[in-house]
Amino acid sequence: MGIKQGDQYLIPISITSDGEPLNIENVETVEIVIGNLTKKYPSQINYDDTENVFLFPVLQTETFGFKAGSTKLDVRVKFTNGNVVGLEKIQTISVPSALSGEVL
């Protein structure tokens, strides 16, 4: 996965448990951290149940704030039973630099 500085779109993030997509009905909150951005489902992140992915929105101004090279992605899920579970391993995302710093 890569996010170029200045990109703006919905980043699809698949979260699985034991190799299966999460049962969204058992999920209360999902916290996704990419670099210096923290957003939560359901208030700031949507869920696409046809693709079984969380859609993390990023704006150009936000991705310009990512340091060129790489950034980290981390996830924590709070289930309706009160359990909170995070990723076993924090993921690294490639961040190519942009020549232009202008928001289009």
C-alpha positions, -999 to +999 in steps of 0.1 A: +000+000+000+012+035-007-001+070-002+015+098-022+018+132-005-011+153-017-035+124-024-071+126-015-094+096-015-109+068+006-083+043+017-099+008+018-087-011+049-096-048+054-096-060+090-099-097+096-101-120+125-088-156+121-087-149+083-124-139+081-138-103+077-150-088+110-187-093+117-196-056+117-226-063+139-201-072+167-181-040+163-187-009+184-157+012+174-127+009+152-098+032+156-074+035+126-042+055+129-022+064+097+008+085+105-003+114+125-040+109+116-064+091+139-100+085+128-128+063+142-156+042+128-185+049+128-182+087+132-153+094+107-148+062+088-175+044+068-178+006+063-185-009+028-203-041+035-202-053-001-164-052-001-160-058+037-136-028+041-134+003+062-131+035+041-106+058+057-109+093+042-078+114+036-076+150+024-048+165+004-039+187+033-037+156+055-014+136+032+009+165+026+015+162+064+029+127+060+067+125+060+081+112+027+095+077+029+071+057+050+044+060+077+028+036+101-008+021+101-023+007+133-058-006+141-077-012+173-112-027+174-137-024+203-163-051+202-198-048+215-188-073+243-163-047+256-131-064+243-105-042+226-081-059+203-053-043+182-032-055+153-005-079+162+020-060+139+019-024+130+019-020+092+043+003+072+029+023+043+051+038+015+048+076+012+063+089-021+070+126-020+052+151-043+070+177-063+041+202-059+028+212-025-003+229-039-038+217-029-058+213-061 
